[in-house]
Amino acid sequence: MIPILDLQAQYATIGAELETAVLAVLRSGVYILGPEVEALERACAEYLGVPHSVGLASGTDALRLALDALGVQPDDEIITTPFSFIATANTISRAGATPVFADIDARTFNLDPEDVARRITPRTRGIIAVHLYGQPADMDALLALARQHGLWVLEDACQALGARWRGQPVGTLGVAGCFSFYPTKNLGAAGDAGLLCSTHAALVERVTLLARHGSRQRYNAETIGYNSRLDALQATILRVKLRYLDRWNAARRCIAEHYTELLRDTPVVPPYASPAAWHVYHQYTIRAPERDALAAFLADQGIGTMIYYPVPIHLQPLYRHLGYQPGSLPESERAAAEVLSLPIYPELSDAHLQEVVRQIRRFYGIG
């Protein structure tokens, strides 16, 4: 069996460190917020090169609280991608605003700035750019559009911690960056966890206030808030893993390069890596003819794959009322019908990688 992700393999390499760190927290009796969370916030801010970050309960909460802190109103429109996890659009809806879906670039799977430009209206308040699969979106073009129209760009970097655009870490180019530490991410906790970072102190202060029931001091609420506190156990796990992140991302890039080389003479299209970007391959996602049949064949051979994402958001029942029809966003719909993510994680052996490729070649009848 070759899984798409093997967290037990990761644990085998750093388990002793994790156990020591977790045991120290358990013995401390401090489980919510506290010094471990503060230390993680400092470490992440230093890693990203920003002055401010705040740990949160999830990446979804980071998006939700960012929109609240930015003052999004019910009449606002926020432009984003339909080719992502539902959380991105859901947080716009939760803020009372309307998600406006722009199509994606066929190569990067990220927002197409030209289509974004066509969807800007007087009600547009901002853009949420998703750095999908670990590939940075075209931040030059999106930020230029934002400046031209008086908008902000919020970065959904939940799949892209460590990725860079023209040498600058994603999550630090827009008004704020939102990160998920869901266990499957390149930097994953042992449960839900997230983080928001920004160069804007007032924005981070507002998010911090909202995340703690709208209170700076207990029993002294200043605004309607949420409960999105990061717990110390997740923070200490993430602090251990953060020390390995660059090494793990480099390993992912090497694996991706090897895949791309070995798949060169097959019908599949390997992921594109923009020359302006440092892709961290949260997923190694190909376009594959006969995608569903290939996925079933690989499953029969004991090889795990995933389809991220089989139904674009604009065609899901939740957003039917917005009036999008099949064919409205053709590149997103074509990607949903063709993409397949192959096994990738830092511990993936070369033998397993070669076997994945061998079985793909076998499916397509290539000797």
FIVO-538322 format. One record per residue (C-alpha): x, y, z; residue in three letters; residue number from 1. Coordinates in nm, 4 decimals. Layout:
! FIVO-538322
REC         u         v         w    r    k
REC         X         Y         Z  ALA  NUM
...
! end
This chain:
! FIVO-538322
REC         u         v         w    r    k
REC    0.0000    0.0000    0.0000  MET    1
REC    0.1246    0.3467   -0.0952  ILE    2
REC   -0.0891    0.6091    0.0809  PRO    3
REC   -0.1317    0.9586   -0.0523  ILE    4
REC    0.0017    1.0792    0.2851  LEU    5
REC    0.1699    0.8890    0.5682  ASP    6
REC    0.1674    1.0776    0.8964  LEU    7
REC    0.2963    0.7706    1.0792  GLN    8
REC    0.6153    0.7970    0.8746  ALA    9
REC    0.6537    1.1550    0.9908  GLN   10
REC    0.5899    1.0558    1.3516  TYR   11
REC    0.8571    0.7858    1.3280  ALA   12
REC    1.1186    1.0545    1.2560  THR   13
REC    1.0294    1.3094    1.5257  ILE   14
REC    0.8053    1.1189    1.7664  GLY   15
REC    1.0431    1.1410    2.0616  ALA   16
REC    1.0630    1.5207    2.0321  GLU   17
REC    0.6865    1.5499    2.0060  LEU   18
REC    0.6274    1.3301    2.3091  GLU   19
REC    0.8733    1.5289    2.5210  THR   20
REC    0.7101    1.8590    2.4216  ALA   21
REC    0.3551    1.7332    2.4758  VAL   22
REC    0.4412    1.5805    2.8131  LEU   23
REC    0.5859    1.9130    2.9266  ALA   24
REC    0.2578    2.0871    2.8418  VAL   25
REC    0.0521    1.8211    3.0165  LEU   26
REC    0.2637    1.8625    3.3289  ARG   27
REC    0.2364    2.2407    3.3154  SER   28
REC   -0.1406    2.2451    3.3551  GLY   29
REC   -0.1661    2.5360    3.1062  VAL   30
REC   -0.3708    2.4066    2.8133  TYR   31
REC   -0.5406    2.7075    2.6510  ILE   32
REC   -0.3324    3.0016    2.5213  LEU   33
REC   -0.0381    3.0705    2.7539  GLY   34
REC    0.3378    3.0683    2.6881  PRO   35
REC    0.3365    2.7857    2.4321  GLU   36
REC    0.0897    2.9679    2.2099  VAL   37
REC    0.2771    3.2946    2.2482  GLU   38
REC    0.6024    3.1198    2.1565  ALA   39
REC    0.4435    2.9714    1.8440  LEU   40
REC    0.3074    3.3106    1.7407  GLU   41
REC    0.6552    3.4616    1.7739  ARG   42
REC    0.8165    3.1729    1.5863  ALA   43
REC    0.5691    3.1935    1.2983  CYS   44
REC    0.6023    3.5716    1.2746  ALA   45
REC    0.9800    3.5350    1.2604  GLU   46
REC    0.9556    3.2553    1.0023  TYR   47
REC    0.7305    3.4669    0.7808  LEU   48
REC    0.9198    3.7902    0.8388  GLY   49
REC    0.6222    3.9841    0.9737  VAL   50
REC    0.5812    4.1697    1.3026  PRO   51
REC    0.2455    4.0222    1.4022  HIS   52
REC    0.0696    3.6851    1.4118  SER   53
REC   -0.2064    3.5289    1.6184  VAL   54
REC   -0.2790    3.1607    1.6699  GLY   55
REC   -0.6387    3.0533    1.6100  LEU   56
REC   -0.8520    2.7420    1.6266  ALA   57
REC   -0.8431    2.6757    1.2499  SER   58
REC   -0.7547    2.8162    0.9112  GLY   59
REC   -1.1260    2.8687    0.8488  THR   60
REC   -1.1431    3.0864    1.1584  ASP   61
REC   -0.8470    3.2867    1.0323  ALA   62
REC   -1.0433    3.3708    0.7165  LEU   63
REC   -1.3667    3.4352    0.9028  ARG   64
REC   -1.2117    3.6633    1.1639  LEU   65
REC   -1.0067    3.8477    0.9030  ALA   66
REC   -1.3234    3.9379    0.7119  LEU   67
REC   -1.4897    4.0501    1.0331  ASP   68
REC   -1.1886    4.2618    1.1275  ALA   69
REC   -1.1812    4.4140    0.7778  LEU   70
REC   -1.5374    4.5347    0.8298  GLY   71
REC   -1.7027    4.3323    0.5536  VAL   72
REC   -2.0715    4.4233    0.5244  GLN   73
REC   -2.3785    4.2411    0.3857  PRO   74
REC   -2.3871    4.4452    0.0629  ASP   75
REC   -2.0217    4.3734   -0.0163  ASP   76
REC   -1.8925    4.1425   -0.2868  GLU   77
REC   -1.5703    3.9485   -0.2423  ILE   78
REC   -1.4058    3.7915   -0.5457  ILE   79
REC   -1.2498    3.4496   -0.5012  THR   80
REC   -1.1896    3.1186   -0.6732  THR   81
REC   -1.4483    2.8439   -0.7209  PRO   82
REC   -1.1716    2.5846   -0.7364  PHE   83
REC   -1.0828    2.5417   -0.3714  SER   84
REC   -1.2212    2.3971   -0.0507  PHE   85
REC   -1.5642    2.5309    0.0445  ILE   86
REC   -1.4299    2.7128    0.3524  ALA   87
REC   -1.2993    3.0028    0.1444  THR   88
REC   -1.6415    3.0908    0.0035  ALA   89
REC   -1.8261    2.9951    0.3210  ASN   90
REC   -1.6433    3.2563    0.5256  THR   91
REC   -1.7544    3.5243    0.2796  ILE   92
REC   -2.1134    3.4086    0.3163  SER   93
REC   -2.0804    3.3916    0.6962  ARG   94
REC   -1.9762    3.7578    0.6903  ALA   95
REC   -2.3031    3.8324    0.5099  GLY   96
REC   -2.1259    3.9266    0.1873  ALA   97
REC   -2.1610    3.7697   -0.1573  THR   98
REC   -1.8861    3.5514   -0.3037  PRO   99
REC   -1.8189    3.6358   -0.6668  VAL  100
REC   -1.6357    3.3562   -0.8439  PHE  101
REC   -1.3696    3.4275   -1.1035  ALA  102
REC   -1.2207    3.1564   -1.3210  ASP  103
REC   -0.8763    3.0076   -1.2723  ILE  104
REC   -0.5574    3.0099   -1.4738  ASP  105
REC   -0.5341    2.6749   -1.6528  ALA  106
REC   -0.1693    2.6247   -1.5590  ARG  107
REC   -0.1546    2.7256   -1.1932  THR  108
REC   -0.5123    2.6391   -1.0836  PHE  109
REC   -0.5168    2.9802   -0.9105  ASN  110
REC   -0.7237    3.2910   -0.9795  LEU  111
REC   -0.6944    3.4300   -1.3323  ASP  112
REC   -0.6306    3.8036   -1.2790  PRO  113
REC   -0.7879    3.8909   -1.6138  GLU  114
REC   -1.1141    3.7249   -1.5145  ASP  115
REC   -1.0952    3.8861   -1.1706  VAL  116
REC   -1.0747    4.2260   -1.3421  ALA  117
REC   -1.3906    4.1506   -1.5407  ARG  118
REC   -1.5844    4.0758   -1.2201  ARG  119
REC   -1.5062    4.3934   -1.0272  ILE  120
REC   -1.8138    4.6071   -0.9604  THR  121
REC   -1.8874    4.9094   -0.7406  PRO  122
REC   -1.9835    4.6618   -0.4646  ARG  123
REC   -1.6508    4.4775   -0.4722  THR  124
REC   -1.4686    4.5157   -0.1438  ARG  125
REC   -1.1770    4.2763   -0.1790  GLY  126
REC   -1.0208    3.9641   -0.3270  ILE  127
REC   -0.9393    3.6386   -0.1515  ILE  128
REC   -0.6504    3.4744   -0.3326  ALA  129
REC   -0.6008    3.1038   -0.2620  VAL  130
REC   -0.2503    2.9631   -0.3060  HIS  131
REC   -0.3796    2.6253   -0.4155  LEU  132
REC   -0.1806    2.3033   -0.3743  TYR  133
REC    0.1158    2.5076   -0.2460  GLY  134
REC    0.1481    2.7138   -0.5665  GLN  135
REC    0.1407    3.0924   -0.5099  PRO  136
REC   -0.1205    3.2884   -0.6980  ALA  137
REC   -0.0120    3.5735   -0.9284  ASP  138
REC    0.0178    3.8304   -0.6533  MET  139
REC    0.1741    4.0960   -0.8781  ASP  140
REC   -0.1354    4.1139   -1.0951  ALA  141
REC   -0.3862    4.0747   -0.8122  LEU  142
REC   -0.2245    4.3433   -0.5978  LEU  143
REC   -0.2086    4.5777   -0.8977  ALA  144
REC   -0.5810    4.5284   -0.9526  LEU  145
REC   -0.6460    4.5928   -0.5864  ALA  146
REC   -0.4498    4.9176   -0.5901  ARG  147
REC   -0.6255    5.0319   -0.9078  GLN  148
REC   -0.9725    4.9769   -0.7623  HIS  149
REC   -0.9135    5.0545   -0.3947  GLY  150
REC   -0.9525    4.6935   -0.2799  LEU  151
REC   -0.7660    4.4681   -0.0400  TRP  152
REC   -0.6248    4.1216   -0.1095  VAL  153
REC   -0.6584    3.8618    0.1645  LEU  154
REC   -0.4385    3.5554    0.1226  GLU  155
REC   -0.5763    3.2088    0.1852  ASP  156
REC   -0.2394    3.0428    0.2336  ALA  157
REC   -0.3828    2.7416    0.4149  CYS  158
REC   -0.2051    2.5032    0.1752  GLN  159
REC    0.1096    2.7055    0.1265  ALA  160
REC    0.3125    2.7779    0.4393  LEU  161
REC    0.6703    2.8213    0.3235  GLY  162
REC    0.5812    2.9024   -0.0372  ALA  163
REC    0.7170    3.2270   -0.1787  ARG  164
REC    0.6259    3.4740   -0.4499  TRP  165
REC    0.9313    3.6514   -0.5925  ARG  166
REC    1.1184    3.5538   -0.2784  GLY  167
REC    0.8572    3.6857   -0.0333  GLN  168
REC    0.6615    3.4397    0.1816  PRO  169
REC    0.2995    3.4006    0.0811  VAL  170
REC    0.0668    3.5322    0.3452  GLY  171
REC    0.2760    3.8475    0.3791  THR  172
REC    0.1942    4.0213    0.0512  LEU  173
REC   -0.1709    4.1130    0.1053  GLY  174
REC   -0.3547    4.2741    0.3941  VAL  175
REC   -0.3227    3.9497    0.5927  ALA  176
REC   -0.2352    3.5833    0.5478  GLY  177
REC   -0.4443    3.2934    0.6747  CYS  178
REC   -0.2903    2.9539    0.7483  PHE  179
REC   -0.4285    2.6135    0.8403  SER  180
REC   -0.2438    2.3571    1.0495  PHE  181
REC   -0.4901    2.0769    0.9786  TYR  182
REC   -0.2961    1.7496    1.0229  PRO  183
REC   -0.2518    1.6881    0.6483  THR  184
REC   -0.0908    2.0260    0.5783  LYS  185
REC    0.2826    2.0668    0.5186  ASN  186
REC    0.2947    2.1905    0.8779  LEU  187
REC    0.0220    1.9968    1.0548  GLY  188
REC   -0.1005    1.9811    1.4123  ALA  189
REC   -0.2604    1.6801    1.5805  ALA  190
REC   -0.6022    1.8370    1.5341  GLY  191
REC   -0.7420    2.1678    1.4115  ASP  192
REC   -0.5305    2.4812    1.4424  ALA  193
REC   -0.4679    2.7961    1.2423  GLY  194
REC   -0.2901    3.1284    1.2324  LEU  195
REC   -0.3292    3.4777    1.0914  LEU  196
REC   -0.0348    3.7056    1.0194  CYS  197
REC   -0.0132    4.0634    0.8994  SER  198
REC    0.2057    4.3699    0.8877  THR  199
REC   -0.0952    4.5663    1.0148  HIS  200
REC   -0.0877    4.5717    1.3942  ALA  201
REC   -0.4435    4.7031    1.4267  ALA  202
REC   -0.5826    4.4186    1.2162  LEU  203
REC   -0.4074    4.1500    1.4212  VAL  204
REC   -0.5172    4.3216    1.7421  GLU  205
REC   -0.8774    4.3194    1.6199  ARG  206
REC   -0.8617    3.9520    1.5208  VAL  207
REC   -0.7106    3.8662    1.8590  THR  208
REC   -0.9937    4.0501    2.0347  LEU  209
REC   -1.2598    3.8758    1.8245  LEU  210
REC   -1.1017    3.5340    1.8798  ALA  211
REC   -1.1250    3.5692    2.2576  ARG  212
REC   -1.4944    3.6432    2.3001  HIS  213
REC   -1.4441    4.0113    2.2229  GLY  214
REC   -1.2603    4.0618    2.5504  SER  215
REC   -0.9123    4.1794    2.6390  ARG  216
REC   -0.9887    4.1095    3.0030  GLN  217
REC   -1.2209    3.8434    3.1397  ARG  218
REC   -1.5750    3.9653    3.2061  TYR  219
REC   -1.5092    4.2916    3.0223  ASN  220
REC   -1.6388    4.2324    2.6682  ALA  221
REC   -1.5893    4.5138    2.4168  GLU  222
REC   -1.7542    4.3588    2.1096  THR  223
REC   -1.9352    4.0484    1.9937  ILE  224
REC   -1.6652    3.7862    1.9544  GLY  225
REC   -1.5965    3.4207    1.8950  TYR  226
REC   -1.4134    3.1390    2.0670  ASN  227
REC   -1.1154    3.0657    1.8446  SER  228
REC   -0.8385    3.0127    2.0968  ARG  229
REC   -0.5438    2.7926    2.0050  LEU  230
REC   -0.4598    2.5301    2.2642  ASP  231
REC   -0.1130    2.4789    2.4052  ALA  232
REC   -0.0857    2.1131    2.3000  LEU  233
REC   -0.1299    2.2019    1.9344  GLN  234
REC    0.1054    2.4965    1.9694  ALA  235
REC    0.3867    2.2883    2.1162  THR  236
REC    0.3463    2.0233    1.8454  ILE  237
REC    0.3635    2.2932    1.5789  LEU  238
REC    0.6707    2.4514    1.7372  ARG  239
REC    0.8553    2.1205    1.7100  VAL  240
REC    0.7453    2.0658    1.3516  LYS  241
REC    0.8180    2.4215    1.2393  LEU  242
REC    1.1888    2.3521    1.2836  ARG  243
REC    1.1592    2.0863    1.0119  TYR  244
REC    0.9302    2.2679    0.7694  LEU  245
REC    1.1915    2.4004    0.5263  ASP  246
REC    1.3557    2.0573    0.5117  ARG  247
REC    1.0203    1.8911    0.4485  TRP  248
REC    0.9227    2.1429    0.1808  ASN  249
REC    1.2565    2.0925    0.0064  ALA  250
REC    1.1951    1.7168    0.0083  ALA  251
REC    0.8502    1.7712   -0.1433  ARG  252
REC    1.0049    1.9806   -0.4204  ARG  253
REC    1.2600    1.7091   -0.4965  CYS  254
REC    0.9875    1.4452   -0.5103  ILE  255
REC    0.7787    1.6673   -0.7379  ALA  256
REC    1.0717    1.7219   -0.9729  GLU  257
REC    1.1308    1.3467   -0.9903  HIS  258
REC    0.7645    1.2794   -1.0633  TYR  259
REC    0.7640    1.5403   -1.3386  THR  260
REC    1.0748    1.3938   -1.4994  GLU  261
REC    0.9404    1.0374   -1.4938  LEU  262
REC    0.5941    1.1348   -1.6209  LEU  263
REC    0.7261    1.3431   -1.9087  ARG  264
REC    0.6398    1.0937   -2.1854  ASP  265
REC    0.2967    0.9989   -2.0477  THR  266
REC   -0.0406    1.1544   -2.1345  PRO  267
REC   -0.0726    1.3199   -1.7923  VAL  268
REC    0.0088    1.6881   -1.7476  VAL  269
REC    0.2318    1.7500   -1.4439  PRO  270
REC    0.1771    2.0570   -1.2253  PRO  271
REC    0.3134    2.3822   -1.3575  TYR  272
REC    0.5615    2.5708   -1.1421  ALA  273
REC    0.5625    2.9435   -1.2077  SER  274
REC    0.9173    3.0844   -1.2374  PRO  275
REC    0.8148    3.3653   -1.0011  ALA  276
REC    0.7008    3.1183   -0.7365  ALA  277
REC    0.8516    2.8759   -0.4877  TRP  278
REC    0.5977    2.5933   -0.4970  HIS  279
REC    0.5827    2.3759   -0.1827  VAL  280
REC    0.3662    2.0968   -0.3273  TYR  281
REC    0.1093    2.0483   -0.0581  HIS  282
REC   -0.0323    1.8336   -0.3356  GLN  283
REC    0.1290    1.6988   -0.6506  TYR  284
REC   -0.1699    1.7378   -0.8795  THR  285
REC   -0.1718    1.6169   -1.2380  ILE  286
REC   -0.4265    1.6534   -1.5161  ARG  287
REC   -0.5111    1.3050   -1.6363  ALA  288
REC   -0.7063    1.1715   -1.9339  PRO  289
REC   -0.9616    0.9188   -1.8114  GLU  290
REC   -0.9034    1.0555   -1.4621  ARG  291
REC   -1.1670    0.8510   -1.2798  ASP  292
REC   -1.0596    0.5267   -1.4437  ALA  293
REC   -0.6955    0.6001   -1.3596  LEU  294
REC   -0.7832    0.6699   -0.9943  ALA  295
REC   -0.9777    0.3433   -0.9724  ALA  296
REC   -0.6925    0.1517   -1.1353  PHE  297
REC   -0.4357    0.2957   -0.8956  LEU  298
REC   -0.6605    0.2138   -0.6002  ALA  299
REC   -0.6725   -0.1462   -0.7194  ASP  300
REC   -0.2912   -0.1464   -0.7133  GLN  301
REC   -0.2891   -0.0175   -0.3549  GLY  302
REC   -0.1951    0.3398   -0.4469  ILE  303
REC   -0.3799    0.6222   -0.2778  GLY  304
REC   -0.4927    0.9285   -0.4734  THR  305
REC   -0.7359    1.2124   -0.4108  MET  306
REC   -0.9414    1.4467   -0.6263  ILE  307
REC   -0.9109    1.8030   -0.4981  TYR  308
REC   -1.1761    1.9232   -0.6000  TYR  309
REC   -1.4335    1.7220   -0.7990  PRO  310
REC   -1.7137    1.9826   -0.7940  VAL  311
REC   -1.6261    2.3516   -0.8253  PRO  312
REC   -1.7913    2.5680   -0.5625  ILE  313
REC   -2.0071    2.7676   -0.8045  HIS  314
REC   -2.1872    2.4463   -0.9070  LEU  315
REC   -2.2496    2.3160   -0.5556  GLN  316
REC   -2.6067    2.3329   -0.4211  PRO  317
REC   -2.5183    2.5956   -0.1616  LEU  318
REC   -2.4485    2.8580   -0.4282  TYR  319
REC   -2.7111    2.7639   -0.6848  ARG  320
REC   -2.8958    3.0863   -0.6024  HIS  321
REC   -2.6102    3.2928   -0.7442  LEU  322
REC   -2.7075    3.1821   -1.0937  GLY  323
REC   -2.3901    3.0154   -1.2168  TYR  324
REC   -2.4503    2.7420   -1.4737  GLN  325
REC   -2.2309    2.4633   -1.6131  PRO  326
REC   -1.9944    2.6366   -1.8526  GLY  327
REC   -1.9929    2.9632   -1.6546  SER  328
REC   -1.6330    2.9120   -1.5399  LEU  329
REC   -1.4899    2.6681   -1.7942  PRO  330
REC   -1.1329    2.6388   -1.6685  GLU  331
REC   -1.2469    2.5603   -1.3133  SER  332
REC   -1.4916    2.3026   -1.4445  GLU  333
REC   -1.2320    2.1438   -1.6721  ARG  334
REC   -0.9835    2.1211   -1.3864  ALA  335
REC   -1.2448    1.9572   -1.1627  ALA  336
REC   -1.2925    1.6880   -1.4280  ALA  337
REC   -0.9220    1.6246   -1.4839  GLU  338
REC   -0.7173    1.6732   -1.1655  VAL  339
REC   -0.5741    1.3905   -0.9596  LEU  340
REC   -0.3359    1.4271   -0.6658  SER  341
REC   -0.0656    1.1618   -0.6314  LEU  342
REC    0.1138    1.0462   -0.3151  PRO  343
REC    0.3537    1.3098   -0.1871  ILE  344
REC    0.5089    1.3552    0.1560  TYR  345
REC    0.8695    1.4091    0.2652  PRO  346
REC    0.9228    1.0440    0.3641  GLU  347
REC    0.7940    0.9000    0.0344  LEU  348
REC    1.0569    0.6531   -0.0803  SER  349
REC    1.1995    0.6547   -0.4292  ASP  350
REC    1.0854    0.2950   -0.4711  ALA  351
REC    0.7266    0.3939   -0.3947  HIS  352
REC    0.7462    0.6935   -0.6257  LEU  353
REC    0.8772    0.4732   -0.9060  GLN  354
REC    0.5944    0.2270   -0.8443  GLU  355
REC    0.3327    0.5016   -0.8705  VAL  356
REC    0.4783    0.6089   -1.2034  VAL  357
REC    0.5098    0.2495   -1.3244  ARG  358
REC    0.1422    0.1882   -1.2594  GLN  359
REC    0.0415    0.5124   -1.4334  ILE  360
REC    0.2435    0.4077   -1.7365  ARG  361
REC    0.0862    0.0644   -1.7224  ARG  362
REC   -0.2638    0.2164   -1.7198  PHE  363
REC   -0.1871    0.4135   -2.0344  TYR  364
REC   -0.0167    0.1185   -2.2026  GLY  365
REC    0.3312    0.2708   -2.2031  ILE  366
REC    0.6160    0.0223   -2.1702  GLY  367
! end
